[in-house]
Amino acid sequence: MSDNAATSGPASGPASGPASGLAGPSAPRILVDADACPVKEEVYKVAFRHAVPVAVVSNSPFRVPVHPLISRVVVADSFDAADDWIAEAATPRCVVITADILLAERCLKRGAAVLAHTGRRFTLNSIGGQIATRAIMADLRAGGDAVGGPAPFSKTDRSRFLSALDEALVRLGR
């Protein structure tokens, strides 16, 4: 792995923004909300198998494979900058990988397929309930009534993610 992938940053011009993309507008691609994503290696593996470009979007630089299908996009270190880039770039030909429910909703509204790192598929029919649950849990945590968090990431989650991403790309390929 190396740092030599494409990068756009806070001062990036139009050629490196979301609209420029990694492929033509009708080609499938994967957008990864990468700052806390535990399945980047799995994304690369599936992307290579399907020959689908990947944009790895984050607020800070980190290593990505040197490969023509992989593009590292480093955005400004401002609140939601990575989310904004991903939401703007999302199209019906994209699979977005994120655990952020609010970003998932934005991408779903743009027609993208959205997966959590556990392999759970976000849908327009389920996202409203997930947002409501998120708000309730935030209120409970703020009041000290809820402790803990999500279950630890497991091998089963990783396997489920691999299957879900493969399936999503097959659907896009049709």
Secondary structure by P-SEA (a helix, b strand, c coil): ccccccccccccccccccccccccccbbbbbbcccccccaaaaaaaaaaabbbbbbcccbbbbccccccbbbbbcccccaaaaaaaaaaccccbbbbcccaaaaaaaaaabbbbbcccccccccccaaaaaaaaaaaaaaaaacccccccccccaaaaaaaaaaaaaaaaaaac
